[in-house]
Amino acid sequence: EAGVAQSPRYKIIEKRQSVAFWCNPISGHATLYWYQQILGQGPKLLIQFQNNGVVDDSQLPKDRFSAERLKGVDSTLKIQPAKLEDSAVYLCASSLRGRGTEAFFGQGTRLTVV
Amino acid sequence: AQSVTQLGSHVSVSEGALVLLRCNYSSSVPPYLFWYVQYPNQGLQLLLKYTSAATLVKGINDFEAEFKKSETSFHLTKPSAHMSDAAEFFCAVSDSGGSNYKLTFGKGTLLTVNP
């Protein structure tokens, strides 16, 4: 079974530039998550999709971050414009719907904003 | 909202020694709890999960965790540490907001294994 795919693995940009991350979840997984993991901290949920609808984006900085999940499959997370404090690893995960189901994670995208 | 607290951001043990990583949860309903491990430059991998069945849960690589409702704890243990166990470990709780289940993580515990 193919896992969660993310690209790129690494990205370095200057502040005020824009950047986009891509995620392809495991086939058949209705739920897709984007987490931000700052060095030395646990993952923080940015946005959660159920199929192609947003069910939780309470911690997404909506003035600069946006995300979409086209046709309930692939997802893209965008930052525009980036700030220094956005430097982090961005993790995508997917799961079957339901409490107690395991979330499967991709390898993440490490973003450095200089 | 439900949350987890991991006591100790860094734990160091000798090879062959007992590993004990602590996690306490806050929940108004019976929780679903998870332990994930993250190796350097990797995503998170599930070690084990508690979903209200047996209170002692066994996971991969001889890790296990015991759910103790009276102590609101879900500590992770391994009888004998290996060098390959060095990683960061995260406790997580499944939160229910209506029918949408959010996975909330603790801050993590970095495990170092010394030869």
Interface residues (C-beta under 8 A of the other chain):
Chain A: V4 T31 Y33 Y35 G40 Q41 G42 P43 K44 L45 Q48 Q50 V55 D56 L91 A93 R97 G98 R99 G100 T101 E102 A103 F104 F105 G106 Q107 G108
Chain B: Q6 S9 Y32 F34 Y36 N41 Q42 G43 L44 Q45 L46 K49 T51 F90 S94 S96 G97 N100 Y101 K102 L103 T104 F105 G106 K107 G108
